[in-house]
Amino acid sequence: MRLLIPAMLLLAAPSAPSLAQETRAIPEDYAPPEASLAEFDWMIGQWEGPGVGGNRAVESWLPPTGDTMVGTFVQTDAAGNIQFSEHMYLMEEDGTVFLRLKHFNPDLTGWEERDDMTSFRLISVESCAAYFGGLTIRCTDDGGLLVAVRMRSSAGEISELRFDFERAQYSARSGTACPDAETTVDMNYCYSLLTQGAEERRARYFGTATARFADNPELVERLTEAETTFLLYADAECGAIYERWSGGTIRDVMTFSCRIEMADRRAHELWSNWLTFADSTPPLLPQPQPTL
């Protein structure tokens, strides 16, 4: 999410003049919409694709920690080294959500002044899409993530910089879901956070499903039985994974991965069976995307 990229980088950025404009401007009668981080869980995970100059870019989002969802962005150069990076916060504040970020050079010196940052105000959030002033993040039909940011050149010209990301291919052995983890302890901690986020999402989707059918106690009872049975199965299956990897340092990561995949699968079942409608009515919650 890059607003203050220098003109020299903007000139090297991928151009797509034939594509429809993605970003929106803050309206004159702007009022912050009600929103919570629960509406942004489709962003969680690691995304990669061509960035500035066609060079590889990677964007990662962790599950929320309290009222903040932390993200990172890394743009590489032609040699595969860091060209610049960003540290990003999605923050719940006053009943809505703000996006704030800071840019860094490869030596970790900042672009902004010490206490300054780049901020984006939320205009609207939809199922699998968020529109901020000058910045759009949304799902694509093929399961990717589009990020578009409005740019102003030194000559005052306005254009859009687009990043078409795909979900990064995950390997528990290589640990690509937690690219900043350098030790086993770091890896275990990162995967524990991902597991917590996946489990919280599953529980939220289950709670929304039972709330939808609160006037049908028999159905709620059946749903609760199914959820209880699923949790017992997940415990047994992931417990078996834990035993299988008992002799290796990757034991915890493999077990966390099992729990994440189980929770993701269940959340999608709940969404498909109980949170969608036969007509064009929007689903009660966004379609859950894989955590890994």
C-alpha positions in Angstrom: 0.0 0.0 0.0 2.2 2.7 -1.3 1.3 6.3 -1.4 4.6 8.2 -1.1 6.7 6.2 -3.6 9.2 8.6 -5.2 8.7 9.6 -8.9 11.6 7.5 -10.1 9.8 4.4 -8.7 6.5 5.5 -10.1 7.9 5.7 -13.6 9.2 2.2 -13.2 5.9 0.8 -12.0 3.6 -1.5 -14.0 1.2 0.6 -16.0 -2.3 -0.5 -17.0 -4.1 2.5 -18.6 -6.8 0.3 -20.1 -7.9 -1.0 -16.7 -10.9 0.5 -14.8 -10.1 2.8 -12.0 -10.0 1.0 -8.7 -9.5 3.7 -6.1 -12.0 6.1 -4.6 -11.7 9.6 -3.3 -13.0 10.7 0.1 -16.5 12.3 -0.5 -17.2 15.8 0.6 -19.9 14.6 3.0 -17.6 11.9 4.4 -18.7 10.1 7.6 -16.6 7.1 8.9 -18.6 3.9 8.3 -19.0 1.4 11.2 -16.5 -1.4 10.8 -14.4 -3.9 12.8 -11.4 -6.1 12.1 -13.6 -9.1 11.8 -14.6 -7.8 8.4 -11.0 -8.0 7.1 -10.1 -11.6 7.9 -10.0 -12.4 4.1 -6.7 -10.5 4.0 -4.9 -12.8 6.5 -2.0 -14.7 5.0 0.9 -14.1 2.6 0.5 -12.7 -0.9 3.1 -12.2 -3.7 3.3 -11.0 -7.2 5.0 -8.5 -9.6 5.5 -5.1 -8.0 7.4 -1.9 -8.9 9.3 -2.5 -12.2 7.9 -6.0 -12.4 10.1 -7.1 -9.5 8.7 -9.5 -6.8 6.6 -7.9 -4.0 5.3 -9.7 -0.9 2.5 -8.6 1.4 1.7 -10.4 4.6 -1.1 -10.0 7.2 -1.3 -11.6 10.6 -4.6 -12.3 12.5 -5.7 -9.4 14.7 -4.0 -8.9 18.0 -6.6 -7.0 20.2 -7.7 -4.0 18.1 -4.8 -4.1 15.7 -4.0 -6.2 12.6 -0.3 -6.1 11.6 0.9 -6.3 8.1 4.2 -6.0 6.2 5.1 -5.2 2.6 8.4 -5.9 0.9 9.4 -4.6 -2.5 12.5 -6.2 -4.1 14.8 -4.9 -6.8 16.0 -6.6 -9.9 18.7 -8.4 -7.9 16.2 -9.8 -5.4 17.3 -7.4 -2.6 15.0 -5.2 -0.6 14.2 -1.9 -2.4 11.9 -0.7 0.4 9.4 -2.1 2.9 6.4 -1.0 4.9 5.1 -1.8 8.4 1.3 -1.5 8.4 -1.4 -1.4 11.0 -5.2 -1.9 10.5 -6.6 -0.4 13.6 -10.1 -0.3 15.2 -10.8 3.2 16.4 -14.0 5.0 17.4 -16.2 2.3 15.8 -14.4 2.2 12.5 -11.1 1.0 11.0 -8.1 3.0 9.9 -5.0 1.9 7.9 -1.7 3.4 8.9 1.8 2.6 7.6 5.4 3.7 7.6 7.9 3.2 4.8 11.5 2.0 5.3 14.7 2.0 3.1 16.8 -1.2 3.0 18.9 0.1 5.9 15.7 0.6 8.0 15.8 4.4 7.9 12.3 5.7 7.5 10.8 7.8 4.7 8.4 9.6 7.1 9.6 11.8 9.9 10.0 10.0 13.2 6.5 10.4 14.5 4.7 10.7 11.1 3.0 8.0 9.1 0.8 7.6 6.1 -2.9 7.2 7.0 -5.9 6.0 5.0 -9.5 6.6 6.0 -12.1 3.9 5.4 -14.9 4.8 2.9 -16.6 1.4 2.9 -16.0 -2.3 3.5 -17.8 -5.0 1.6 -17.6 -8.8 1.4 -13.9 -9.4 0.4 -13.2 -5.7 -0.4 -12.2 -2.6 1.5 -12.2 0.9 0.0 -10.1 3.6 1.7 -9.5 7.1 0.4 -6.9 6.6 -2.4 -6.5 2.9 -1.6 -8.4 -0.2 -2.6 -7.8 -3.8 -1.3 -10.1 -6.5 -2.7 -10.3 -10.2 -3.6 -10.2 -11.2 -7.2 -12.3 -13.8 -9.0 -9.3 -16.2 -9.2 -8.6 -16.1 -5.4 -5.9 -13.4 -5.5 -5.7 -10.0 -3.9 -5.7 -6.7 -5.7 -4.1 -3.7 -4.1 -4.4 -0.3 -5.9 -3.2 3.0 -4.6 -3.7 6.5 -6.1 -0.4 8.3 -6.9 0.5 11.9 -7.6 3.7 12.5 -9.5 6.0 15.5 -9.0 4.3 17.2 -11.9 0.9 16.8 -10.2 -0.4 14.0 -12.5 -2.7 11.4 -10.9 -2.4 7.7 -11.7 -2.9 4.3 -10.0 -0.3 1.8 -9.0 -1.7 -1.7 -9.0 -0.4 -4.9 -7.4 -2.0 -8.2 -8.5 -1.1 -10.7 -5.8 -1.6 -14.4 -5.6 -1.7 -16.3 -2.4 1.8 -17.5 -1.6 2.3 -21.2 -1.9 2.7 -22.6 1.6 5.2 -25.2 2.7 5.4 -26.2 6.4 8.9 -27.4 5.9 10.1 -24.1 4.4 8.0 -22.0 6.7 6.9 -19.5 4.0 3.8 -18.6 6.0 6.0 -16.9 8.6 8.8 -15.3 6.5 10.2 -13.2 9.3 10.6 -16.1 11.7 14.3 -16.9 12.2 14.2 -19.5 15.0 12.1 -22.4 16.0 10.7 -20.3 18.8 9.8 -17.5 16.4 8.2 -20.0 14.0 6.1 -21.6 16.8 5.0 -18.3 18.0 3.9 -17.1 14.6 2.0 -20.3 13.8 0.3 -20.1 17.2 -1.0 -16.6 16.2 -2.2 -18.0 12.9 -3.9 -20.9 14.7 -5.6 -18.5 17.1 -6.9 -16.4 14.2 -8.2 -19.4 12.3 -9.9 -20.8 15.4 -11.5 -17.4 16.3 -12.8 -17.1 12.7 -14.3 -20.6 12.9 -16.0 -19.8 16.2 -17.3 -16.5 14.8 -18.8 -18.2 11.7 -20.4 -20.8 13.9 -21.8 -18.2 16.2 -23.3 -16.3 13.3 -24.8 -19.5 11.9 -26.6 -20.3 15.2 -27.7 -16.7 15.6 -29.3 -16.8 12.2 -31.4 -19.8 13.1 -32.0 -18.8 16.7 -35.8 -19.2 16.1 -35.2 -22.9 15.3 -33.9 -24.6 18.4 -33.9 -28.1 16.9 -31.6 -26.9 14.1 -29.3 -25.0 16.5 -29.0 -28.2 18.5 -28.0 -30.2 15.4 -25.5 -27.5 14.5 -24.0 -27.6 18.0 -23.8 -31.4 17.8 -22.0 -31.1 14.5 -19.6 -28.5 15.8 -18.8 -30.6 18.9 -18.2 -33.7 16.7 -15.9 -31.7 14.4 -13.8 -30.3 17.4 -13.4 -33.9 18.7 -12.3 -35.1 15.3 -9.9 -32.1 14.8 -8.3 -32.8 18.2 -7.8 -36.5 17.4 -6.4 -35.9 13.9 -4.0 -33.1 14.9 -3.0 -35.2 18.0 -2.0 -37.9 15.6 0.0 -35.4 13.5 1.8 -34.4 16.8 2.8 -38.0 17.5 3.9 -38.6 13.9 6.4 -35.7 14.1 7.5 -36.5 17.7 11.1 -36.8 16.8 11.6 -33.4 14.9 11.7 -29.7 15.7 9.0 -29.2 13.1 6.5 -31.0 15.4 4.7 -27.9 16.7 4.5 -26.2 13.3 3.0 -29.4 11.7 0.4 -29.6 14.5 -0.4 -25.9 14.2 -0.8 -26.3 10.5 -3.2 -29.2 11.0 -5.3 -27.1 13.3 -5.3 -24.1 10.9 -6.4 -26.2 8.0 -9.1 -27.9 10.1 -10.4 -24.5 11.3 -10.3 -23.1 7.8 -12.2 -26.0 6.3 -14.9 -25.8 9.0 -15.3 -22.1 8.6 -15.9 -22.6 4.9 -18.4 -25.3 5.5 -20.3 -23.1 7.9 -20.2 -20.2 5.4 -21.4 -22.4 2.5 -24.1 -24.3 4.3 -25.5 -21.7 6.7 -24.3 -18.2 5.9 -25.2 -17.9 2.2 -28.5 -17.5 0.5 -30.1 -19.2 -2.6 -30.9 -15.8 -4.1 -28.6 -12.7 -4.7 -28.7 -11.7 -1.0 -25.1 -11.1 0.2 -23.8 -13.7 2.6 -23.8 -12.8 6.3 -20.0 -13.0 6.5 -17.3 -12.9 3.7 -16.3 -16.1 2.1 -13.4 -17.3 4.3 -10.1 -17.6 2.5 -7.3 -20.1 3.5 -5.0 -18.9 6.2 -2.0 -20.7 4.7 
